[in-house]
């Protein structure tokens, strides 16, 4: 079984990479012009909301007790997978 602190550190690093990709997508949209940024603005807002939700779940995971570890871990993993999938799909649009 993976160590709790190691898992959290890996997920923090993963979220850092996702944030970098999200920021790059915003920059790419802005560089392509106002129209692209406006068209993709709603999608970017949704991605940012998913990112914040995932960060929050990681905070819950970090601060949660041992008894809730499995349930919190599963909730985080689901949110993280959704975020990565949504970012992958959106990346192609920008």
VOKE-422482 format. One record per residue: residue in three letters; chain; x, y, z of N, C-alpha, C, CB in turn. Coordinates in nm, 4 decimals, padded with zeros to 6 digits. Glycine has a CB too. Layout:
<atom residu="ALA" chaine="A" n_xx="X" n_yy="Y" n_zz="Z" ca_xx="X" ca_yy="Y" ca_zz="Z" c_xx="X" c_yy="Y" c_zz="Z" cb_xx="X" cb_yy="Y" cb_zz="Z"/>
...
//
This chain:
<atom residu="UNK" chaine="A" n_xx="00.0848" n_yy="-00.1186" n_zz="00.0000" ca_xx="00.0000" ca_yy="00.0000" ca_zz="00.0000" c_xx="00.0891" c_yy="00.1247" c_zz="00.0000" cb_xx="-00.0964" cb_yy="00.0000" cb_zz="00.1232"/>
<atom residu="UNK" chaine="A" n_xx="00.0478" n_yy="00.2221" n_zz="-00.0740" ca_xx="00.1270" ca_yy="00.3444" ca_zz="-00.0857" c_xx="00.1174" c_yy="00.4270" c_zz="00.0427" cb_xx="00.0800" cb_yy="00.4277" cb_zz="-00.2067"/>
<atom residu="UNK" chaine="A" n_xx="00.2283" n_yy="00.4832" n_zz="00.0798" ca_xx="00.2356" ca_yy="00.5685" ca_zz="00.1979" c_xx="00.1510" c_yy="00.6941" c_zz="00.1767" cb_xx="00.3825" cb_yy="00.6065" cb_zz="00.2289"/>
<atom residu="UNK" chaine="A" n_xx="00.0774" n_yy="00.7315" n_zz="00.2796" ca_xx="-00.0142" ca_yy="00.8459" ca_zz="00.2716" c_xx="00.0581" c_yy="00.9747" c_zz="00.2320" cb_xx="-00.0849" cb_yy="00.8658" cb_zz="00.4056"/>
<atom residu="UNK" chaine="A" n_xx="00.1668" n_yy="01.0065" n_zz="00.2981" ca_xx="00.2391" ca_yy="01.1306" ca_zz="00.2687" c_xx="00.2990" c_yy="01.1286" c_zz="00.1281" cb_xx="00.3496" cb_yy="01.1532" cb_zz="00.3721"/>
<atom residu="UNK" chaine="A" n_xx="00.3467" n_yy="01.0117" n_zz="00.0865" ca_xx="00.4029" ca_yy="01.0000" ca_zz="-00.0479" c_xx="00.2934" c_yy="01.0211" c_zz="-00.1522" cb_xx="00.4705" cb_yy="00.8621" cb_zz="-00.0673"/>
<atom residu="UNK" chaine="A" n_xx="00.1767" n_yy="00.9615" n_zz="-00.1283" ca_xx="00.0641" ca_yy="00.9773" ca_zz="-00.2195" c_xx="00.0240" c_yy="01.1240" c_zz="-00.2304" cb_xx="-00.0551" cb_yy="00.8928" cb_zz="-00.1730"/>
<atom residu="UNK" chaine="A" n_xx="00.0120" n_yy="01.1907" n_zz="-00.1175" ca_xx="-00.0275" ca_yy="01.3324" ca_zz="-00.1173" c_xx="00.0755" c_yy="01.4169" c_zz="-00.1910" cb_xx="-00.0445" cb_yy="01.3841" cb_zz="00.0273"/>
<atom residu="UNK" chaine="A" n_xx="00.2038" n_yy="01.3892" n_zz="-00.1692" ca_xx="00.3093" ca_yy="01.4639" ca_zz="-00.2389" c_xx="00.3012" c_yy="01.4417" c_zz="-00.3899" cb_xx="00.4483" cb_yy="01.4222" cb_zz="-00.1866"/>
<atom residu="UNK" chaine="A" n_xx="00.2747" n_yy="01.3186" n_zz="-00.4315" ca_xx="00.2613" ca_yy="01.2892" ca_zz="-00.5742" c_xx="00.1415" c_yy="01.3628" c_zz="-00.6340" cb_xx="00.2470" cb_yy="01.1378" cb_zz="-00.5966"/>
<atom residu="UNK" chaine="A" n_xx="00.0331" n_yy="01.3656" n_zz="-00.5610" ca_xx="-00.0867" ca_yy="01.4320" ca_zz="-00.6114" c_xx="-00.0696" c_yy="01.5834" c_zz="-00.6148" cb_xx="-00.2072" cb_yy="01.3952" cb_zz="-00.5259"/>
<atom residu="UNK" chaine="A" n_xx="00.0018" n_yy="01.6381" n_zz="-00.5179" ca_xx="00.0304" ca_yy="01.7825" ca_zz="-00.5216" c_xx="00.1132" c_yy="01.8158" c_zz="-00.6450" cb_xx="00.1051" cb_yy="01.8277" cb_zz="-00.3928"/>
<atom residu="UNK" chaine="A" n_xx="00.2096" n_yy="01.7308" n_zz="-00.6757" ca_xx="00.2918" ca_yy="01.7522" ca_zz="-00.7948" c_xx="00.2061" c_yy="01.7399" c_zz="-00.9210" cb_xx="00.4091" cb_yy="01.6510" cb_zz="-00.7990"/>
<atom residu="UNK" chaine="A" n_xx="00.1169" n_yy="01.6418" n_zz="-00.9232" ca_xx="00.0267" ca_yy="01.6261" ca_zz="-01.0373" c_xx="-00.0630" c_yy="01.7471" c_zz="-01.0557" cb_xx="-00.0582" cb_yy="01.5019" cb_zz="-01.0203"/>
<atom residu="UNK" chaine="A" n_xx="-00.1156" n_yy="01.7997" n_zz="-00.9455" ca_xx="-00.2005" ca_yy="01.9192" ca_zz="-00.9543" c_xx="-00.1209" c_yy="02.0404" c_zz="-01.0013" cb_xx="-00.2651" cb_yy="01.9489" cb_zz="-00.8185"/>
<atom residu="UNK" chaine="A" n_xx="00.0036" n_yy="02.0453" n_zz="-00.9619" ca_xx="00.0900" ca_yy="02.1555" ca_zz="-01.0074" c_xx="00.1046" c_yy="02.1503" c_zz="-01.1599" cb_xx="00.2305" cb_yy="02.1480" cb_zz="-00.9387"/>
<atom residu="UNK" chaine="A" n_xx="00.1246" n_yy="02.0305" n_zz="-01.2136" ca_xx="00.1364" ca_yy="02.0152" ca_zz="-01.3594" c_xx="00.0046" c_yy="02.0502" c_zz="-01.4286" cb_xx="00.1784" cb_yy="01.8708" cb_zz="-01.3955"/>
<atom residu="UNK" chaine="A" n_xx="-00.1064" n_yy="02.0095" n_zz="-01.3700" ca_xx="-00.2372" ca_yy="02.0421" ca_zz="-01.4273" c_xx="-00.2577" c_yy="02.1930" c_zz="-01.4286" cb_xx="-00.3507" cb_yy="01.9731" cb_zz="-01.3480"/>
<atom residu="UNK" chaine="A" n_xx="-00.2216" n_yy="02.2605" n_zz="-01.3204" ca_xx="-00.2347" ca_yy="02.4068" ca_zz="-01.3135" c_xx="-00.1500" c_yy="02.4735" c_zz="-01.4211" cb_xx="-00.1935" cb_yy="02.4586" cb_zz="-01.1740"/>
<atom residu="UNK" chaine="A" n_xx="-00.0293" n_yy="02.4223" n_zz="-01.4426" ca_xx="00.0564" ca_yy="02.4777" ca_zz="-01.5469" c_xx="-00.0087" c_yy="02.4618" c_zz="-01.6847" cb_xx="00.1944" cb_yy="02.4092" cb_zz="-01.5447"/>
<atom residu="UNK" chaine="A" n_xx="-00.0707" n_yy="02.3458" n_zz="-01.7095" ca_xx="-00.1383" ca_yy="02.3234" ca_zz="-01.8373" c_xx="-00.2606" c_yy="02.4137" c_zz="-01.8513" cb_xx="-00.1798" cb_yy="02.1763" cb_zz="-01.8507"/>
<atom residu="UNK" chaine="A" n_xx="-00.3321" n_yy="02.4324" n_zz="-01.7435" ca_xx="-00.4485" ca_yy="02.5206" ca_zz="-01.7446" c_xx="-00.4056" c_yy="02.6640" c_zz="-01.7748" cb_xx="-00.5233" cb_yy="02.5139" cb_zz="-01.6097"/>
<atom residu="UNK" chaine="A" n_xx="-00.3006" n_yy="02.7087" n_zz="-01.7098" ca_xx="-00.2488" ca_yy="02.8436" ca_zz="-01.7362" c_xx="-00.2003" c_yy="02.8566" c_zz="-01.8797" cb_xx="-00.1348" cb_yy="02.8775" cb_zz="-01.6395"/>
<atom residu="UNK" chaine="A" n_xx="-00.1365" n_yy="02.7516" n_zz="-01.9323" ca_xx="-00.0897" ca_yy="02.7543" ca_zz="-02.0711" c_xx="-00.2073" c_yy="02.7612" c_zz="-02.1675" cb_xx="-00.0035" cb_yy="02.6305" cb_zz="-02.1015"/>
<atom residu="UNK" chaine="A" n_xx="-00.3150" n_yy="02.6910" n_zz="-02.1370" ca_xx="-00.4343" ca_yy="02.6961" ca_zz="-02.2221" c_xx="-00.4939" c_yy="02.8359" c_zz="-02.2235" cb_xx="-00.5392" cb_yy="02.5949" cb_zz="-02.1742"/>
<atom residu="UNK" chaine="A" n_xx="-00.4967" n_yy="02.9004" n_zz="-02.1063" ca_xx="-00.5484" ca_yy="03.0382" ca_zz="-02.0997" c_xx="-00.4603" c_yy="03.1320" c_zz="-02.1806" cb_xx="-00.5567" cb_yy="03.0868" cb_zz="-01.9533"/>
<atom residu="UNK" chaine="A" n_xx="-00.3296" n_yy="03.1162" n_zz="-02.1692" ca_xx="-00.2367" ca_yy="03.2016" ca_zz="-02.2450" c_xx="-00.2514" c_yy="03.1780" c_zz="-02.3950" cb_xx="-00.0908" cb_yy="03.1751" cb_zz="-02.2015"/>
<atom residu="UNK" chaine="A" n_xx="-00.2675" n_yy="03.0516" n_zz="-02.4330" ca_xx="-00.2840" ca_yy="03.0178" ca_zz="-02.5739" c_xx="-00.4112" c_yy="03.0798" c_zz="-02.6292" cb_xx="-00.2865" cb_yy="02.8660" cb_zz="-02.5930"/>
<atom residu="UNK" chaine="A" n_xx="-00.5193" n_yy="03.0701" n_zz="-02.5537" ca_xx="-00.6460" ca_yy="03.1295" ca_zz="-02.5973" c_xx="-00.6327" c_yy="03.2807" c_zz="-02.6091" cb_xx="-00.7594" cb_yy="03.0936" cb_zz="-02.4993"/>
<atom residu="UNK" chaine="A" n_xx="-00.5675" n_yy="03.3422" n_zz="-02.5133" ca_xx="-00.5494" ca_yy="03.4876" ca_zz="-02.5171" c_xx="-00.4631" c_yy="03.5284" c_zz="-02.6360" cb_xx="-00.4859" cb_yy="03.5376" cb_zz="-02.3860"/>
<atom residu="UNK" chaine="A" n_xx="-00.3608" n_yy="03.4476" n_zz="-02.6656" ca_xx="-00.2713" ca_yy="03.4794" ca_zz="-02.7768" c_xx="-00.3416" c_yy="03.4679" c_zz="-02.9117" cb_xx="-00.1499" cb_yy="03.3877" cb_zz="-02.7741"/>
<atom residu="UNK" chaine="A" n_xx="-00.4420" n_yy="03.3832" n_zz="-02.9185" ca_xx="-00.5145" ca_yy="03.3638" ca_zz="-03.0439" c_xx="-00.6189" c_yy="03.4717" c_zz="-03.0684" cb_xx="-00.5808" cb_yy="03.2287" cb_zz="-03.0445"/>
<atom residu="UNK" chaine="A" n_xx="-00.6392" n_yy="03.5537" n_zz="-02.9696" ca_xx="-00.7291" ca_yy="03.6661" ca_zz="-02.9889" c_xx="-00.8479" c_yy="03.6654" c_zz="-02.8955" cb_xx="-00.7771" cb_yy="03.6678" cb_zz="-03.1286"/>
<atom residu="UNK" chaine="A" n_xx="-00.9114" n_yy="03.7804" n_zz="-02.8916" ca_xx="-01.0241" ca_yy="03.8029" ca_zz="-02.8017" c_xx="-01.1393" c_yy="03.7061" c_zz="-02.8292" cb_xx="-01.0728" cb_yy="03.9464" cb_zz="-02.8145"/>
<atom residu="UNK" chaine="A" n_xx="-01.1644" n_yy="03.6783" n_zz="-02.9561" ca_xx="-01.2764" ca_yy="03.5909" ca_zz="-02.9920" c_xx="-01.2576" c_yy="03.4508" c_zz="-02.9348" cb_xx="-01.2918" cb_yy="03.5835" cb_zz="-03.1442"/>
<atom residu="UNK" chaine="A" n_xx="-01.1387" n_yy="03.3955" n_zz="-02.9503" ca_xx="-01.1104" ca_yy="03.2613" ca_zz="-02.8980" c_xx="-01.1216" c_yy="03.2621" c_zz="-02.7460" cb_xx="-00.9692" cb_yy="03.2132" cb_zz="-02.9419"/>
<atom residu="UNK" chaine="A" n_xx="-01.0691" n_yy="03.3645" n_zz="-02.6833" ca_xx="-01.0752" ca_yy="03.3741" ca_zz="-02.5378" c_xx="-01.2204" c_yy="03.3839" c_zz="-02.4909" cb_xx="-00.9945" cb_yy="03.4956" cb_zz="-02.4882"/>
<atom residu="UNK" chaine="A" n_xx="-01.3010" n_yy="03.4599" n_zz="-02.5614" ca_xx="-01.4421" ca_yy="03.4723" ca_zz="-02.5250" c_xx="-01.5162" c_yy="03.3406" c_zz="-02.5455" cb_xx="-01.5087" cb_yy="03.5832" cb_zz="-02.6070"/>
<atom residu="UNK" chaine="A" n_xx="-01.4882" n_yy="03.2735" n_zz="-02.6562" ca_xx="-01.5539" ca_yy="03.1465" ca_zz="-02.6849" c_xx="-01.5137" c_yy="03.0392" c_zz="-02.5836" cb_xx="-01.5201" cb_yy="03.1002" cb_zz="-02.8267"/>
<atom residu="UNK" chaine="A" n_xx="-01.3889" n_yy="03.0409" n_zz="-02.5454" ca_xx="-01.3401" ca_yy="02.9402" ca_zz="-02.4524" c_xx="-01.3476" c_yy="02.9821" c_zz="-02.3075" cb_xx="-01.2007" cb_yy="02.9056" cb_zz="-02.4854"/>
<atom residu="UNK" chaine="A" n_xx="-01.3900" n_yy="03.1036" n_zz="-02.2822" ca_xx="-01.3933" ca_yy="03.1561" ca_zz="-02.1465" c_xx="-01.4754" c_yy="03.0723" c_zz="-02.0504" cb_xx="-01.4465" cb_yy="03.2943" cb_zz="-02.1482"/>
<atom residu="UNK" chaine="A" n_xx="-01.5904" n_yy="03.0284" n_zz="-02.0952" ca_xx="-01.6772" ca_yy="02.9478" ca_zz="-02.0085" c_xx="-01.6128" c_yy="02.8124" c_zz="-01.9792" cb_xx="-01.8158" cb_yy="02.9278" cb_zz="-02.0739"/>
<atom residu="UNK" chaine="A" n_xx="-01.5528" n_yy="02.7530" n_zz="-02.0807" ca_xx="-01.4852" ca_yy="02.6243" ca_zz="-02.0621" c_xx="-01.3674" c_yy="02.6408" c_zz="-01.9654" cb_xx="-01.4363" cb_yy="02.5676" cb_zz="-02.1985"/>
<atom residu="UNK" chaine="A" n_xx="-01.2952" n_yy="02.7495" n_zz="-01.9798" ca_xx="-01.1819" ca_yy="02.7740" ca_zz="-01.8895" c_xx="-01.2294" c_yy="02.7952" c_zz="-01.7458" cb_xx="-01.1014" cb_yy="02.8962" cb_zz="-01.9367"/>
<atom residu="UNK" chaine="A" n_xx="-01.3407" n_yy="02.8645" n_zz="-01.7296" ca_xx="-01.3955" ca_yy="02.8842" ca_zz="-01.5952" c_xx="-01.4352" c_yy="02.7516" c_zz="-01.5324" cb_xx="-01.5161" cb_yy="02.9783" cb_zz="-01.5997"/>
<atom residu="UNK" chaine="A" n_xx="-01.4943" n_yy="02.6641" n_zz="-01.6120" ca_xx="-01.5322" ca_yy="02.5324" ca_zz="-01.5609" c_xx="-01.4085" c_yy="02.4513" c_zz="-01.5226" cb_xx="-01.6154" cb_yy="02.4562" cb_zz="-01.6654"/>
<atom residu="UNK" chaine="A" n_xx="-01.3049" n_yy="02.4608" n_zz="-01.6042" ca_xx="-01.1807" ca_yy="02.3905" ca_zz="-01.5718" c_xx="-01.1184" c_yy="02.4436" c_zz="-01.4431" cb_xx="-01.0810" cb_yy="02.4034" cb_zz="-01.6869"/>
<atom residu="UNK" chaine="A" n_xx="-01.1208" n_yy="02.5745" n_zz="-01.4286" ca_xx="-01.0664" ca_yy="02.6335" ca_zz="-01.3058" c_xx="-01.1479" c_yy="02.5898" c_zz="-01.1843" cb_xx="-01.0644" cb_yy="02.7875" cb_zz="-01.3159"/>
<atom residu="UNK" chaine="A" n_xx="-01.2797" n_yy="02.5808" n_zz="-01.2001" ca_xx="-01.3644" ca_yy="02.5352" ca_zz="-01.0898" c_xx="-01.3335" c_yy="02.3895" c_zz="-01.0548" cb_xx="-01.5137" cb_yy="02.5509" cb_zz="-01.1261"/>
<atom residu="UNK" chaine="A" n_xx="-01.3129" n_yy="02.3052" n_zz="-01.1556" ca_xx="-01.2757" ca_yy="02.1657" ca_zz="-01.1307" c_xx="-01.1402" c_yy="02.1586" c_zz="-01.0605" cb_xx="-01.2717" cb_yy="02.0858" cb_zz="-01.2630"/>
<atom residu="UNK" chaine="A" n_xx="-01.0485" n_yy="02.2440" n_zz="-01.1031" ca_xx="-00.9167" ca_yy="02.2470" ca_zz="-01.0397" c_xx="-00.9303" c_yy="02.2838" c_zz="-00.8924" cb_xx="-00.8235" cb_yy="02.3468" cb_zz="-01.1119"/>
<atom residu="UNK" chaine="A" n_xx="-01.0069" n_yy="02.3864" n_zz="-00.8625" ca_xx="-01.0245" ca_yy="02.4297" ca_zz="-00.7238" c_xx="-01.0933" c_yy="02.3216" c_zz="-00.6403" cb_xx="-01.1057" cb_yy="02.5599" cb_zz="-00.7186"/>
<atom residu="UNK" chaine="A" n_xx="-01.1906" n_yy="02.2546" n_zz="-00.6987" ca_xx="-01.2587" ca_yy="02.1458" ca_zz="-00.6285" c_xx="-01.1602" c_yy="02.0328" c_zz="-00.5968" cb_xx="-01.3768" cb_yy="02.0922" cb_zz="-00.7130"/>
<atom residu="UNK" chaine="A" n_xx="-01.0754" n_yy="02.0022" n_zz="-00.6923" ca_xx="-00.9770" ca_yy="01.8961" ca_zz="-00.6721" c_xx="-00.8747" c_yy="01.9365" c_zz="-00.5665" cb_xx="-00.9063" cb_yy="01.8626" cb_zz="-00.8042"/>
<atom residu="UNK" chaine="A" n_xx="-00.8310" n_yy="02.0619" n_zz="-00.5688" ca_xx="-00.7382" ca_yy="02.1111" ca_zz="-00.4649" c_xx="-00.8036" c_yy="02.0994" c_zz="-00.3273" cb_xx="-00.6968" cb_yy="02.2594" cb_zz="-00.4927"/>
<atom residu="UNK" chaine="A" n_xx="-00.9304" n_yy="02.1344" n_zz="-00.3191" ca_xx="-01.0031" ca_yy="02.1261" ca_zz="-00.1924" c_xx="-01.0090" c_yy="01.9817" c_zz="-00.1430" cb_xx="-01.1455" cb_yy="02.1828" cb_zz="-00.2081"/>
<atom residu="UNK" chaine="A" n_xx="-01.0366" n_yy="01.8893" n_zz="-00.2345" ca_xx="-01.0426" ca_yy="01.7480" ca_zz="-00.1956" c_xx="-00.9063" c_yy="01.6975" c_zz="-00.1499" cb_xx="-01.0936" cb_yy="01.6625" cb_zz="-00.3122"/>
<atom residu="UNK" chaine="A" n_xx="-00.8010" n_yy="01.7497" n_zz="-00.2087" ca_xx="-00.6673" ca_yy="01.7124" ca_zz="-00.1624" c_xx="-00.6432" c_yy="01.7665" c_zz="-00.0219" cb_xx="-00.5591" cb_yy="01.7649" cb_zz="-00.2594"/>
<atom residu="UNK" chaine="A" n_xx="-00.6909" n_yy="01.8866" n_zz="00.0050" ca_xx="-00.6802" ca_yy="01.9430" ca_zz="00.1398" c_xx="-00.7566" c_yy="01.8566" c_zz="00.2394" cb_xx="-00.7335" cb_yy="02.0880" cb_zz="00.1429"/>
<atom residu="UNK" chaine="A" n_xx="-00.8761" n_yy="01.8133" n_zz="00.2036" ca_xx="-00.9530" ca_yy="01.7244" ca_zz="00.2903" c_xx="-00.8770" c_yy="01.5943" c_zz="00.3140" cb_xx="-01.0912" cb_yy="01.6951" cb_zz="00.2290"/>
<atom residu="UNK" chaine="A" n_xx="-00.8177" n_yy="01.5441" n_zz="00.2093" ca_xx="-00.7412" ca_yy="01.4206" ca_zz="00.2192" c_xx="-00.6222" c_yy="01.4379" c_zz="00.3130" cb_xx="-00.6936" cb_yy="01.3760" cb_zz="00.0806"/>
<atom residu="UNK" chaine="A" n_xx="-00.5535" n_yy="01.5500" n_zz="00.2973" ca_xx="-00.4358" ca_yy="01.5788" ca_zz="00.3804" c_xx="-00.4745" c_yy="01.5922" c_zz="00.5274" cb_xx="-00.3661" cb_yy="01.7075" cb_zz="00.3324"/>
<atom residu="UNK" chaine="A" n_xx="-00.5875" n_yy="01.6557" n_zz="00.5542" ca_xx="-00.6279" ca_yy="01.6845" ca_zz="00.6914" c_xx="-00.7207" c_yy="01.5798" c_zz="00.7526" cb_xx="-00.6947" cb_yy="01.8173" cb_zz="00.6961"/>
<atom residu="UNK" chaine="A" n_xx="-00.7691" n_yy="01.4880" n_zz="00.6707" ca_xx="-00.8635" ca_yy="01.3873" ca_zz="00.7185" c_xx="-00.7981" c_yy="01.2834" c_zz="00.8073" cb_xx="-00.9294" cb_yy="01.3192" cb_zz="00.6021"/>
<atom residu="UNK" chaine="A" n_xx="-00.8790" n_yy="01.2225" n_zz="00.8866" ca_xx="-00.8307" ca_yy="01.1184" ca_zz="00.9763" c_xx="-00.8095" c_yy="00.9869" c_zz="00.9036" cb_xx="-00.9276" cb_yy="01.0989" cb_zz="01.0908"/>
<atom residu="UNK" chaine="A" n_xx="-00.7429" n_yy="00.8974" n_zz="00.9716" ca_xx="-00.7135" ca_yy="00.7667" ca_zz="00.9139" c_xx="-00.8398" c_yy="00.6882" c_zz="00.8812" cb_xx="-00.6270" cb_yy="00.6868" cb_zz="01.0086"/>
<atom residu="UNK" chaine="A" n_xx="-00.9429" n_yy="00.7052" n_zz="00.9606" ca_xx="-01.0660" ca_yy="00.6287" ca_zz="00.9387" c_xx="-01.1346" c_yy="00.6673" c_zz="00.8079" cb_xx="-01.1620" cb_yy="00.6494" cb_zz="01.0553"/>
<atom residu="UNK" chaine="A" n_xx="-01.1143" n_yy="00.7896" n_zz="00.7620" ca_xx="-01.1785" ca_yy="00.8364" ca_zz="00.6391" c_xx="-01.0838" c_yy="00.8330" c_zz="00.5191" cb_xx="-01.2310" cb_yy="00.9774" cb_zz="00.6587"/>
<atom residu="UNK" chaine="A" n_xx="-00.9626" n_yy="00.7873" n_zz="00.5392" ca_xx="-00.8591" ca_yy="00.7912" ca_zz="00.4353" c_xx="-00.9057" c_yy="00.7288" c_zz="00.3046" cb_xx="-00.7342" cb_yy="00.7201" cb_zz="00.4835"/>
<atom residu="UNK" chaine="A" n_xx="-00.9577" n_yy="00.6071" n_zz="00.3088" ca_xx="-00.9963" ca_yy="00.5373" ca_zz="00.1864" c_xx="-01.1057" c_yy="00.6120" c_zz="00.1111" cb_xx="-01.0431" cb_yy="00.3962" cb_zz="00.2190"/>
<atom residu="UNK" chaine="A" n_xx="-01.2051" n_yy="00.6573" n_zz="00.1824" ca_xx="-01.3155" ca_yy="00.7298" ca_zz="00.1190" c_xx="-01.2686" c_yy="00.8637" c_zz="00.0617" cb_xx="-01.4287" cb_yy="00.7528" cb_zz="00.2198"/>
<atom residu="UNK" chaine="A" n_xx="-01.1887" n_yy="00.9367" n_zz="00.1362" ca_xx="-01.1375" ca_yy="01.0659" ca_zz="00.0883" c_xx="-01.0441" c_yy="01.0462" c_zz="-00.0310" cb_xx="-01.0637" cb_yy="01.1404" cb_zz="00.2017"/>
<atom residu="UNK" chaine="A" n_xx="-00.9638" n_yy="00.9433" n_zz="-00.0261" ca_xx="-00.8702" ca_yy="00.9148" ca_zz="-00.1351" c_xx="-00.9474" c_yy="00.8859" c_zz="-00.2632" cb_xx="-00.7783" cb_yy="00.7954" cb_zz="-00.0991"/>
<atom residu="UNK" chaine="A" n_xx="-01.0517" n_yy="00.8063" n_zz="-00.2527" ca_xx="-01.1331" ca_yy="00.7743" ca_zz="-00.3692" c_xx="-01.1997" c_yy="00.9000" c_zz="-00.4260" cb_xx="-01.2393" cb_yy="00.6698" cb_zz="-00.3326"/>
<atom residu="UNK" chaine="A" n_xx="-01.2523" n_yy="00.9856" n_zz="-00.3397" ca_xx="-01.3126" ca_yy="01.1111" ca_zz="-00.3845" c_xx="-01.2129" c_yy="01.2000" c_zz="-00.4555" cb_xx="-01.3721" cb_yy="01.1855" cb_zz="-00.2674"/>
<atom residu="UNK" chaine="A" n_xx="-01.0923" n_yy="01.2076" n_zz="-00.4013" ca_xx="-00.9886" ca_yy="01.2881" ca_zz="-00.4657" c_xx="-00.9505" c_yy="01.2281" c_zz="-00.6003" cb_xx="-00.8648" cb_yy="01.2992" cb_zz="-00.3754"/>
<atom residu="UNK" chaine="A" n_xx="-00.9282" n_yy="01.0983" n_zz="-00.6042" ca_xx="-00.8864" ca_yy="01.0336" ca_zz="-00.7286" c_xx="-00.9905" c_yy="01.0532" c_zz="-00.8388" cb_xx="-00.8622" cb_yy="00.8840" cb_zz="-00.7053"/>
<atom residu="UNK" chaine="A" n_xx="-01.1169" n_yy="01.0456" n_zz="-00.8040" ca_xx="-01.2225" ca_yy="01.0693" ca_zz="-00.9031" c_xx="-01.2196" c_yy="01.2133" c_zz="-00.9539" cb_xx="-01.3602" cb_yy="01.0377" cb_zz="-00.8428"/>
<atom residu="UNK" chaine="A" n_xx="-01.2062" n_yy="01.3080" n_zz="-00.8640" ca_xx="-01.2013" ca_yy="01.4494" ca_zz="-00.9031" c_xx="-01.0786" c_yy="01.4776" c_zz="-00.9895" cb_xx="-01.2000" cb_yy="01.5399" cb_zz="-00.7783"/>
<atom residu="UNK" chaine="A" n_xx="-00.9653" n_yy="01.4191" n_zz="-00.9523" ca_xx="-00.8405" ca_yy="01.4387" ca_zz="-01.0271" c_xx="-00.8534" c_yy="01.3805" c_zz="-01.1683" cb_xx="-00.7209" cb_yy="01.3730" cb_zz="-00.9524"/>
<atom residu="UNK" chaine="A" n_xx="-00.9110" n_yy="01.2625" n_zz="-01.1801" ca_xx="-00.9291" ca_yy="01.2003" ca_zz="-01.3116" c_xx="-01.0216" c_yy="01.2848" c_zz="-01.3995" cb_xx="-00.9861" cb_yy="01.0576" cb_zz="-01.2964"/>
<atom residu="UNK" chaine="A" n_xx="-01.1297" n_yy="01.3368" n_zz="-01.3429" ca_xx="-01.2221" ca_yy="01.4221" ca_zz="-01.4177" c_xx="-01.1521" c_yy="01.5488" c_zz="-01.4650" cb_xx="-01.3440" cb_yy="01.4582" cb_zz="-01.3315"/>
<atom residu="UNK" chaine="A" n_xx="-01.0720" n_yy="01.6072" n_zz="-01.3773" ca_xx="-00.9990" ca_yy="01.7295" ca_zz="-01.4118" c_xx="-00.9025" c_yy="01.7038" c_zz="-01.5270" cb_xx="-00.9225" cb_yy="01.7833" cb_zz="-01.2895"/>
<atom residu="UNK" chaine="A" n_xx="-00.8244" n_yy="01.5978" n_zz="-01.5180" ca_xx="-00.7283" ca_yy="01.5667" ca_zz="-01.6239" c_xx="-00.7986" c_yy="01.5387" c_zz="-01.7559" cb_xx="-00.6423" cb_yy="01.4468" cb_zz="-01.5842"/>
<atom residu="UNK" chaine="A" n_xx="-00.9094" n_yy="01.4675" n_zz="-01.7510" ca_xx="-00.9846" ca_yy="01.4366" ca_zz="-01.8715" c_xx="-01.0406" c_yy="01.5641" c_zz="-01.9340" cb_xx="-01.0977" cb_yy="01.3382" cb_zz="-01.8401"/>
<atom residu="UNK" chaine="A" n_xx="-01.0997" n_yy="01.6493" n_zz="-01.8532" ca_xx="-01.1565" ca_yy="01.7749" ca_zz="-01.9038" c_xx="-01.0488" c_yy="01.8648" c_zz="-01.9616" cb_xx="-01.2311" cb_yy="01.8485" cb_zz="-01.7927"/>
<atom residu="UNK" chaine="A" n_xx="-00.9335" n_yy="01.8698" n_zz="-01.8981" ca_xx="-00.8244" ca_yy="01.9528" ca_zz="-01.9475" c_xx="-00.7726" c_yy="01.8975" c_zz="-02.0796" cb_xx="-00.7106" cb_yy="01.9607" cb_zz="-01.8440"/>
<atom residu="UNK" chaine="A" n_xx="-00.7623" n_yy="01.7670" n_zz="-02.0901" ca_xx="-00.7173" ca_yy="01.7058" ca_zz="-02.2143" c_xx="-00.8099" c_yy="01.7376" c_zz="-02.3313" cb_xx="-00.7065" cb_yy="01.5561" cb_zz="-02.1968"/>
<atom residu="UNK" chaine="A" n_xx="-00.9389" n_yy="01.7325" n_zz="-02.3054" ca_xx="-01.0368" ca_yy="01.7634" ca_zz="-02.4099" c_xx="-01.0330" c_yy="01.9119" c_zz="-02.4466" cb_xx="-01.1782" cb_yy="01.7238" cb_zz="-02.3641"/>
<atom residu="UNK" chaine="A" n_xx="-01.0204" n_yy="01.9971" n_zz="-02.3486" ca_xx="-01.0199" ca_yy="02.1408" ca_zz="-02.3727" c_xx="-00.8912" c_yy="02.1868" c_zz="-02.4399" cb_xx="-01.0393" cb_yy="02.2155" cb_zz="-02.2422"/>
<atom residu="UNK" chaine="A" n_xx="-00.7823" n_yy="02.1205" n_zz="-02.4076" ca_xx="-00.6526" ca_yy="02.1586" ca_zz="-02.4633" c_xx="-00.6556" c_yy="02.1588" c_zz="-02.6146" cb_xx="-00.5436" cb_yy="02.0648" cb_zz="-02.4140"/>
<atom residu="UNK" chaine="A" n_xx="-00.7263" n_yy="02.0654" n_zz="-02.6725" ca_xx="-00.7365" ca_yy="02.0566" ca_zz="-02.8184" c_xx="-00.8130" c_yy="02.1739" c_zz="-02.8787" cb_xx="-00.8037" cb_yy="01.9267" cb_zz="-02.8578"/>
<atom residu="UNK" chaine="A" n_xx="-00.8966" n_yy="02.2385" n_zz="-02.7977" ca_xx="-00.9767" ca_yy="02.3513" ca_zz="-02.8464" c_xx="-00.8978" c_yy="02.4824" c_zz="-02.8508" cb_xx="-01.0991" cb_yy="02.3688" cb_zz="-02.7588"/>
<atom residu="UNK" chaine="A" n_xx="-00.7887" n_yy="02.4879" n_zz="-02.7736" ca_xx="-00.7107" ca_yy="02.6107" ca_zz="-02.7667" c_xx="-00.5813" c_yy="02.5905" c_zz="-02.8390" cb_xx="-00.6855" cb_yy="02.6534" cb_zz="-02.6220"/>
//
